[in-house]
Amino acid sequence: MTLPLLVTLVSQSVQDLLRAQEPPAMAEALVVLVVIVLPGLLWARAWWRRHGRRLTRRSARRPPESTVAIHE
């Protein structure tokens, strides 16, 4: 339930921001976007800094799919 709610709030805020003609409406849409999106971006950046090396090492060790031989 959380993901559909977040997607709805973000998409509605973007639409409101693009259509808004009064400054208070623009400010409200910006505040909603900042409050919802910024924590997610900060978490993703922190996660990548902590765990990103594992993913890049793991993908570097794995041979490309096209070179893997299939034995029957």
DRENTORDREN-848550 format. One record per residue: x, y, z of N, C-alpha, C in turn; residue number from 1. Coordinates in nm, 4 decimals, decimal comma, always signed. Layout:
! DRENTORDREN-848550
n.x->X&n.y->Y&n.z->Z&ca.x->X&ca.y->Y&ca.z->Z&c.x->X&c.y->Y&c.z->Z&num->NUM
...
END
This chain:
! DRENTORDREN-848550
n.x->+0,0816&n.y->-0,1187&n.z->+0,0000&ca.x->+0,0000&ca.y->+0,0000&ca.z->+0,0000&c.x->+0,0864&c.y->+0,1256&c.z->+0,0000&num->1
n.x->+0,2026&n.y->+0,1183&n.z->+0,0575&ca.x->+0,2866&ca.y->+0,2373&ca.z->+0,0682&c.x->+0,3354&c.y->+0,2849&c.z->-0,0677&num->2
n.x->+0,3816&n.y->+0,1924&n.z->-0,1513&ca.x->+0,4348&ca.y->+0,2319&ca.z->-0,2819&c.x->+0,3300&c.y->+0,2985&c.z->-0,3708&num->3
n.x->+0,2098&n.y->+0,2420&n.z->-0,3845&ca.x->+0,1085&ca.y->+0,3125&ca.z->-0,4647&c.x->+0,0751&c.y->+0,4515&c.z->-0,4099&num->4
n.x->+0,0741&n.y->+0,4650&n.z->-0,2785&ca.x->+0,0466&ca.y->+0,5953&ca.z->-0,2188&c.x->+0,1576&c.y->+0,6947&c.z->-0,2516&num->5
n.x->+0,2828&n.y->+0,6511&n.z->-0,2410&ca.x->+0,3946&ca.y->+0,7399&ca.z->-0,2735&c.x->+0,3933&c.y->+0,7799&c.z->-0,4205&num->6
n.x->+0,3685&n.y->+0,6838&n.z->-0,5074&ca.x->+0,3635&ca.y->+0,7144&ca.z->-0,6511&c.x->+0,2516&c.y->+0,8140&c.z->-0,6797&num->7
n.x->+0,1374&n.y->+0,7945&n.z->-0,6167&ca.x->+0,0250&ca.y->+0,8864&ca.z->-0,6363&c.x->+0,0584&c.y->+1,0264&c.z->-0,5874&num->8
n.x->+0,1174&n.y->+1,0357&n.z->-0,4677&ca.x->+0,1520&ca.y->+1,1674&ca.z->-0,4138&c.x->+0,2555&c.y->+1,2396&c.z->-0,4995&num->9
n.x->+0,3576&n.y->+1,1676&n.z->-0,5432&ca.x->+0,4622&ca.y->+1,2302&ca.z->-0,6250&c.x->+0,4056&c.y->+1,2730&c.z->-0,7596&num->10
n.x->+0,3300&n.y->+1,1856&n.z->-0,8251&ca.x->+0,2765&ca.y->+1,2227&ca.z->-0,9565&c.x->+0,1773&c.y->+1,3388&c.z->-0,9460&num->11
n.x->+0,0951&n.y->+1,3378&n.z->-0,8431&ca.x->+0,0001&ca.y->+1,4478&ca.z->-0,8242&c.x->+0,0731&c.y->+1,5788&c.z->-0,7950&num->12
n.x->+0,1792&n.y->+1,5724&n.z->-0,7164&ca.x->+0,2562&ca.y->+1,6936&ca.z->-0,6852&c.x->+0,3260&c.y->+1,7482&c.z->-0,8089&num->13
n.x->+0,3787&n.y->+1,6598&n.z->-0,8916&ca.x->+0,4430&ca.y->+1,7052&ca.z->-1,0159&c.x->+0,3397&c.y->+1,7710&c.z->-1,1067&num->14
n.x->+0,2245&n.y->+1,7097&n.z->-1,1193&ca.x->+0,1179&ca.y->+1,7687&ca.z->-1,2016&c.x->+0,0748&c.y->+1,9041&c.z->-1,1458&num->15
n.x->+0,0574&n.y->+1,9117&n.z->-1,0151&ca.x->+0,0181&ca.y->+2,0386&ca.z->-0,9531&c.x->+0,1252&c.y->+2,1452&c.z->-0,9741&num->16
n.x->+0,2509&n.y->+2,1050&n.z->-0,9644&ca.x->+0,3602&ca.y->+2,1998&ca.z->-0,9836&c.x->+0,3626&c.y->+2,2528&c.z->-1,1268&num->17
n.x->+0,3384&n.y->+2,1651&n.z->-1,2217&ca.x->+0,3399&ca.y->+2,2069&ca.z->-1,3626&c.x->+0,2191&c.y->+2,2934&c.z->-1,3986&num->18
n.x->+0,1064&n.y->+2,2694&n.z->-1,3329&ca.x->-0,0161&ca.y->+2,3447&ca.z->-1,3651&c.x->-0,0399&c.y->+2,4664&c.z->-1,2760&num->19
n.x->+0,0315&n.y->+2,4747&n.z->-1,1665&ca.x->+0,0041&ca.y->+2,5802&ca.z->-1,0680&c.x->+0,0293&c.y->+2,7188&c.z->-1,1269&num->20
n.x->-0,0614&n.y->+2,8096&n.z->-1,0941&ca.x->-0,0468&ca.y->+2,9472&ca.z->-1,1399&c.x->-0,0229&c.y->+3,0417&c.z->-1,0239&num->21
n.x->-0,0605&n.y->+3,0003&n.z->-0,9045&ca.x->-0,0383&ca.y->+3,0844&ca.z->-0,7872&c.x->+0,0843&c.y->+3,0334&c.z->-0,7104&num->22
n.x->+0,1624&n.y->+3,1250&n.z->-0,6549&ca.x->+0,2810&ca.y->+3,0848&ca.z->-0,5780&c.x->+0,2522&c.y->+2,9911&c.z->-0,4602&num->23
n.x->+0,1428&n.y->+3,0093&n.z->-0,3843&ca.x->+0,1187&ca.y->+2,9144&ca.z->-0,2741&c.x->+0,0974&c.y->+2,7702&c.z->-0,3221&num->24
n.x->+0,0320&n.y->+2,7532&n.z->-0,4349&ca.x->+0,0111&ca.y->+2,6194&ca.z->-0,4895&c.x->+0,1431&c.y->+2,5578&c.z->-0,5331&num->25
n.x->+0,2298&n.y->+2,6394&n.z->-0,5941&ca.x->+0,3626&ca.y->+2,5910&ca.z->-0,6339&c.x->+0,4443&c.y->+2,5519&c.z->-0,5112&num->26
n.x->+0,4383&n.y->+2,6350&n.z->-0,4083&ca.x->+0,5142&ca.y->+2,6079&ca.z->-0,2861&c.x->+0,4657&c.y->+2,4792&c.z->-0,2205&num->27
n.x->+0,3356&n.y->+2,4585&n.z->-0,2176&ca.x->+0,2816&ca.y->+2,3364&ca.z->-0,1573&c.x->+0,3298&c.y->+2,2120&c.z->-0,2318&num->28
n.x->+0,3255&n.y->+2,2170&n.z->-0,3647&ca.x->+0,3711&ca.y->+2,1028&ca.z->-0,4442&c.x->+0,5207&c.y->+2,0782&c.z->-0,4229&num->29
n.x->+0,5999&n.y->+2,1836&n.z->-0,4164&ca.x->+0,7435&ca.y->+2,1680&ca.z->-0,3922&c.x->+0,7720&c.y->+2,1091&c.z->-0,2548&num->30
n.x->+0,6987&n.y->+2,1533&n.z->-0,1548&ca.x->+0,7185&ca.y->+2,1007&ca.z->-0,0191&c.x->+0,6853&c.y->+1,9519&c.z->-0,0153&num->31
n.x->+0,5772&n.y->+1,9129&n.z->-0,0774&ca.x->+0,5400&ca.y->+1,7714&ca.z->-0,0791&c.x->+0,6486&c.y->+1,6899&c.z->-0,1497&num->32
n.x->+0,6975&n.y->+1,7380&n.z->-0,2618&ca.x->+0,8022&ca.y->+1,6659&ca.z->-0,3335&c.x->+0,9298&c.y->+1,6541&c.z->-0,2504&num->33
n.x->+0,9697&n.y->+1,7622&n.z->-0,1866&ca.x->+1,0922&ca.y->+1,7595&ca.z->-0,1063&c.x->+1,0769&c.y->+1,6643&c.z->+0,0122&num->34
n.x->+0,9632&n.y->+1,6697&n.z->+0,0781&ca.x->+0,9412&ca.y->+1,5857&ca.z->+0,1962&c.x->+0,9360&c.y->+1,4375&c.z->+0,1585&num->35
n.x->+0,8837&n.y->+1,4061&n.z->+0,0427&ca.x->+0,8710&ca.y->+1,2660&ca.z->+0,0023&c.x->+0,9972&c.y->+1,2153&c.z->-0,0667&num->36
n.x->+1,0534&n.y->+1,2917&n.z->-0,1586&ca.x->+1,1627&ca.y->+1,2431&ca.z->-0,2425&c.x->+1,2996&c.y->+1,2550&c.z->-0,1751&num->37
n.x->+1,3258&n.y->+1,3617&n.z->-0,1046&ca.x->+1,4580&ca.y->+1,3848&ca.z->-0,0471&c.x->+1,5037&c.y->+1,2744&c.z->+0,0480&num->38
n.x->+1,4219&n.y->+1,2283&n.z->+0,1420&ca.x->+1,4686&ca.y->+1,1190&ca.z->+0,2289&c.x->+1,5028&c.y->+0,9918&c.z->+0,1509&num->39
n.x->+1,4266&n.y->+0,9602&n.z->+0,0494&ca.x->+1,4563&ca.y->+0,8433&ca.z->-0,0336&c.x->+1,5879&c.y->+0,8575&c.z->-0,1071&num->40
n.x->+1,6131&n.y->+0,9759&n.z->-0,1608&ca.x->+1,7395&ca.y->+0,9992&ca.z->-0,2303&c.x->+1,8586&c.y->+0,9938&c.z->-0,1347&num->41
n.x->+1,8422&n.y->+1,0511&n.z->-0,0168&ca.x->+1,9501&ca.y->+1,0456&ca.z->+0,0818&c.x->+1,9769&c.y->+0,9024&c.z->+0,1259&num->42
n.x->+1,8717&n.y->+0,8248&n.z->+0,1472&ca.x->+1,8894&ca.y->+0,6852&ca.z->+0,1855&c.x->+1,9587&c.y->+0,6080&c.z->+0,0731&num->43
n.x->+1,9164&n.y->+0,6277&n.z->-0,0524&ca.x->+1,9772&ca.y->+0,5567&ca.z->-0,1652&c.x->+2,1249&c.y->+0,5913&c.z->-0,1782&num->44
n.x->+2,1601&n.y->+0,7163&n.z->-0,1588&ca.x->+2,3002&ca.y->+0,7574&ca.z->-0,1670&c.x->+2,3818&c.y->+0,6927&c.z->-0,0553&num->45
n.x->+2,3282&n.y->+0,6928&n.z->+0,0658&ca.x->+2,3989&ca.y->+0,6312&ca.z->+0,1783&c.x->+2,4125&c.y->+0,4804&c.z->+0,1574&num->46
n.x->+2,3079&n.y->+0,4166&n.z->+0,1072&ca.x->+2,3135&ca.y->+0,2735&ca.z->+0,0827&c.x->+2,4183&c.y->+0,2431&c.z->-0,0232&num->47
n.x->+2,4207&n.y->+0,3200&n.z->-0,1306&ca.x->+2,5161&ca.y->+0,2945&ca.z->-0,2382&c.x->+2,6596&c.y->+0,3142&c.z->-0,1898&num->48
n.x->+2,6825&n.y->+0,4164&n.z->-0,1091&ca.x->+2,8172&ca.y->+0,4398&ca.z->-0,0567&c.x->+2,8611&c.y->+0,3244&c.z->+0,0327&num->49
n.x->+2,7684&n.y->+0,2639&n.z->+0,1036&ca.x->+2,8035&ca.y->+0,1555&ca.z->+0,1943&c.x->+2,8111&c.y->+0,0197&c.z->+0,1239&num->50
n.x->+2,7218&n.y->-0,0073&n.z->+0,0298&ca.x->+2,7113&ca.y->-0,1399&ca.z->-0,0297&c.x->+2,7431&c.y->-0,1453&c.z->-0,1793&num->51
n.x->+2,7644&n.y->-0,0344&n.z->-0,2425&ca.x->+2,7827&ca.y->-0,0323&ca.z->-0,3876&c.x->+2,9016&c.y->-0,1114&c.z->-0,4355&num->52
n.x->+3,0094&n.y->-0,1123&n.z->-0,3567&ca.x->+3,1298&ca.y->-0,1857&ca.z->-0,3978&c.x->+3,1025&c.y->-0,3349&c.z->-0,4095&num->53
n.x->+3,0172&n.y->-0,3873&n.z->-0,3241&ca.x->+2,9836&ca.y->-0,5298&ca.z->-0,3316&c.x->+2,9171&c.y->-0,5635&c.z->-0,4643&num->54
n.x->+2,8287&n.y->-0,4772&n.z->-0,5077&ca.x->+2,7586&ca.y->-0,5031&ca.z->-0,6333&c.x->+2,8526&c.y->-0,4937&c.z->-0,7518&num->55
n.x->+2,9407&n.y->-0,3946&n.z->-0,7525&ca.x->+3,0318&ca.y->-0,3809&ca.z->-0,8661&c.x->+3,1335&c.y->-0,4937&c.z->-0,8684&num->56
n.x->+3,1799&n.y->-0,5405&n.z->-0,7517&ca.x->+3,2728&ca.y->-0,6545&ca.z->-0,7477&c.x->+3,2027&c.y->-0,7804&c.z->-0,7943&num->57
n.x->+3,0807&n.y->-0,8002&n.z->-0,7486&ca.x->+3,0059&ca.y->-0,9202&ca.z->-0,7851&c.x->+2,9794&c.y->-0,9244&c.z->-0,9352&num->58
n.x->+2,9450&n.y->-0,8116&n.z->-0,9937&ca.x->+2,9170&ca.y->-0,8101&ca.z->-1,1373&c.x->+3,0454&c.y->-0,8221&c.z->-1,2183&num->59
n.x->+3,1583&n.y->-0,7790&n.z->-1,1636&ca.x->+3,2861&ca.y->-0,7907&ca.z->-1,2352&c.x->+3,3337&c.y->-0,9354&c.z->-1,2369&num->60
n.x->+3,3035&n.y->-1,0127&n.z->-1,1335&ca.x->+3,3463&ca.y->-1,1525&ca.z->-1,1274&c.x->+3,2613&c.y->-1,2428&c.z->-1,2144&num->61
n.x->+3,1376&n.y->-1,2088&n.z->-1,2331&ca.x->+3,0457&ca.y->-1,2939&ca.z->-1,3082&c.x->+3,0766&c.y->-1,2850&c.z->-1,4574&num->62
n.x->+3,0939&n.y->-1,3999&n.z->-1,5244&ca.x->+3,1190&ca.y->-1,3948&ca.z->-1,6693&c.x->+2,9932&c.y->-1,3519&c.z->-1,7430&num->63
n.x->+3,0103&n.y->-1,2893&n.z->-1,8573&ca.x->+2,8931&ca.y->-1,2494&ca.z->-1,9362&c.x->+2,8102&c.y->-1,3716&c.z->-1,9734&num->64
n.x->+2,6815&n.y->-1,3538&n.z->-1,9864&ca.x->+2,5908&ca.y->-1,4642&ca.z->-2,0161&c.x->+2,6243&c.y->-1,5345&c.z->-2,1473&num->65
n.x->+2,6773&n.y->-1,4615&n.z->-2,2451&ca.x->+2,7027&ca.y->-1,5209&ca.z->-2,3752&c.x->+2,8204&c.y->-1,6169&c.z->-2,3746&num->66
n.x->+2,9097&n.y->-1,6099&n.z->-2,2749&ca.x->+3,0257&ca.y->-1,6971&ca.z->-2,2715&c.x->+3,0058&c.y->-1,8196&c.z->-2,1838&num->67
n.x->+2,8915&n.y->-1,8291&n.z->-2,1200&ca.x->+2,8654&ca.y->-1,9440&ca.z->-2,0335&c.x->+2,8261&c.y->-2,0633&c.z->-2,1202&num->68
n.x->+2,8995&n.y->-2,1730&n.z->-2,1032&ca.x->+2,8711&ca.y->-2,2938&ca.z->-2,1816&c.x->+2,7586&c.y->-2,3726&c.z->-2,1149&num->69
n.x->+2,6684&n.y->-2,4221&n.z->-2,1952&ca.x->+2,5582&ca.y->-2,5019&ca.z->-2,1433&c.x->+2,5892&c.y->-2,6491&c.z->-2,1736&num->70
n.x->+2,5974&n.y->-2,7298&n.z->-2,0691&ca.x->+2,6274&ca.y->-2,8725&ca.z->-2,0847&c.x->+2,4975&c.y->-2,9513&c.z->-2,0774&num->71
n.x->+2,4823&n.y->-3,0409&n.z->-2,1721&ca.x->+2,3620&ca.y->-3,1233&ca.z->-2,1730&c.x->+2,3918&c.y->-3,2611&c.z->-2,1263&num->72
END
